[in-house]
C-alpha cells in the first residue's frame, strides 16, 4: 500500500472522536505517526491509539489536556517532539459548537467558543511554527462553512470560525515560504449529538446541491490531499459541503 506520509508526524487536536478520529485514521493509513490530543475523551483516544498501534506499533500517541489552558499548548508540541522526534503537520480540529442567541450570550460563552475555535489554533500554531518550519510542514485548520455564511442563533460560533479562516490566511503569509497553511470548511458531515430533530437535519441536507449528508471521511480525504498532494497550495479554504455554500 502506498504511504505518502511515511516518516511524517501529525498532531491532531480533538482527535479521539468524530471528524478528528477520521482524520487520524486516514493520515495514519497513509504512513504518518499520529499524536491524538483529547480533553474529555480519554477512553476513545486510548481505544483509537490501540487500534492503530495494532497495525503499526508505537506509531500513535494519545495526549490529554485542556487546550484553553495556554500552558498546555507548548507542552503538547514538546511532548510530540519528545515522542516522535519532529512535527510535520498540525491539524487544529478541536472545537466547541452550540447556539448563543442574542440576549442569552454570556462572557463564558464568548471565552469558550472564541477560545477553542480561534485562540487555541493561534497559540498552538505559534508553538508549533519553529518545528514546522524546520520540516517545511503544514498547518490545517478545520473551519466551517458558517465562518463564511453565518448560522442563525450562533452569533459567537460563526464569528469565531470566520476568525479562524482569516487566521489561516494570515498565518499563510506569516509562515511562508517554509510552512503551508490551509483550511477545510465542512458542511453537514456531522450533526451535533443533541439539539436537532430529524426534520431539522433533513432541512439542512436539502439545502446542499448534492441532497445528501457527507461523512467524516470526506473531510479526512481532503486532509490527506492537503498533506500529500497539495504541495503548491497555501492560504486557501476548501469547502467540503455538498455544494451548500454554492446554493444561494
FENLIN-V835327 format. One record per residue. N is the residue number from 0. RES is the residue in three letters. PSI is psi in whole degrees, 0 to 359 (* if undefined). Layout:
BEGIN
N:RES:PSI
N:RES:PSI
END
This chain:
BEGIN
0:UNK:133
1:UNK:137
2:UNK:81
3:UNK:343
4:UNK:19
5:UNK:135
6:UNK:4
7:UNK:150
8:UNK:131
9:UNK:135
10:UNK:122
11:UNK:119
12:UNK:144
13:UNK:42
14:UNK:6
15:UNK:337
16:UNK:164
17:UNK:228
18:UNK:320
19:UNK:318
20:UNK:322
21:UNK:319
22:UNK:317
23:UNK:314
24:UNK:317
25:UNK:314
26:UNK:325
27:UNK:318
28:UNK:337
29:UNK:5
30:UNK:355
31:UNK:152
32:UNK:143
33:UNK:133
34:UNK:119
35:UNK:107
36:UNK:144
37:UNK:162
38:UNK:286
39:UNK:0
40:UNK:51
41:UNK:315
42:UNK:317
43:UNK:320
44:UNK:317
45:UNK:320
46:UNK:318
47:UNK:318
48:UNK:317
49:UNK:318
50:UNK:312
51:UNK:324
52:UNK:336
53:UNK:330
54:UNK:334
55:UNK:96
56:UNK:142
57:UNK:22
58:UNK:351
59:UNK:134
60:UNK:122
61:UNK:135
62:UNK:128
63:UNK:160
64:UNK:149
65:UNK:109
66:UNK:337
67:UNK:346
68:UNK:101
69:UNK:337
70:UNK:337
71:UNK:331
72:UNK:305
73:UNK:329
74:UNK:323
75:UNK:318
76:UNK:314
77:UNK:324
78:UNK:324
79:UNK:314
80:UNK:317
81:UNK:323
82:UNK:319
83:UNK:356
84:UNK:333
85:UNK:179
86:UNK:127
87:UNK:326
88:UNK:129
89:UNK:124
90:UNK:109
91:UNK:91
92:UNK:330
93:UNK:139
94:UNK:154
95:UNK:149
96:UNK:122
97:UNK:159
98:UNK:148
99:UNK:78
100:UNK:145
101:UNK:134
102:UNK:342
103:UNK:2
104:UNK:133
105:UNK:166
106:UNK:327
107:UNK:320
108:UNK:312
109:UNK:310
110:UNK:322
111:UNK:307
112:UNK:317
113:UNK:326
114:UNK:304
115:UNK:325
116:UNK:343
117:UNK:308
118:UNK:312
119:UNK:312
120:UNK:323
121:UNK:307
122:UNK:330
123:UNK:321
124:UNK:320
125:UNK:318
126:UNK:325
127:UNK:341
128:UNK:314
129:UNK:322
130:UNK:321
131:UNK:323
132:UNK:320
133:UNK:336
134:UNK:6
135:UNK:58
136:UNK:200
137:UNK:136
138:UNK:129
139:UNK:116
140:UNK:133
141:UNK:103
142:UNK:224
143:UNK:144
144:UNK:339
145:UNK:1
146:UNK:347
147:UNK:328
148:UNK:114
149:UNK:147
150:UNK:129
151:UNK:140
152:UNK:6
153:UNK:61
154:UNK:358
155:UNK:315
156:UNK:311
157:UNK:313
158:UNK:329
159:UNK:316
160:UNK:328
161:UNK:319
162:UNK:322
163:UNK:323
164:UNK:317
165:UNK:324
166:UNK:319
167:UNK:313
168:UNK:323
169:UNK:315
170:UNK:327
171:UNK:320
172:UNK:316
173:UNK:321
174:UNK:357
175:UNK:152
176:UNK:0
177:UNK:325
178:UNK:130
179:UNK:144
180:UNK:119
181:UNK:171
182:UNK:151
183:UNK:132
184:UNK:96
185:UNK:152
186:UNK:218
187:UNK:82
188:UNK:332
189:UNK:122
190:UNK:156
191:UNK:150
192:UNK:344
193:UNK:159
194:UNK:345
195:UNK:134
196:UNK:165
197:UNK:324
198:UNK:320
199:UNK:321
200:UNK:318
201:UNK:323
202:UNK:318
203:UNK:314
204:UNK:323
205:UNK:337
206:UNK:351
207:UNK:154
208:UNK:329
209:UNK:352
210:UNK:35
211:UNK:158
212:UNK:145
213:UNK:191
214:UNK:160
215:UNK:329
216:UNK:334
217:UNK:320
218:UNK:320
219:UNK:321
220:UNK:322
221:UNK:321
222:UNK:318
223:UNK:321
224:UNK:310
225:UNK:324
226:UNK:329
227:UNK:328
228:UNK:326
229:UNK:55
230:UNK:353
231:UNK:28
232:UNK:127
233:UNK:152
234:UNK:20
235:UNK:155
236:UNK:119
237:UNK:116
238:UNK:122
239:UNK:85
240:UNK:16
241:UNK:21
242:UNK:11
243:UNK:316
244:UNK:343
245:UNK:350
246:UNK:81
247:UNK:*
END
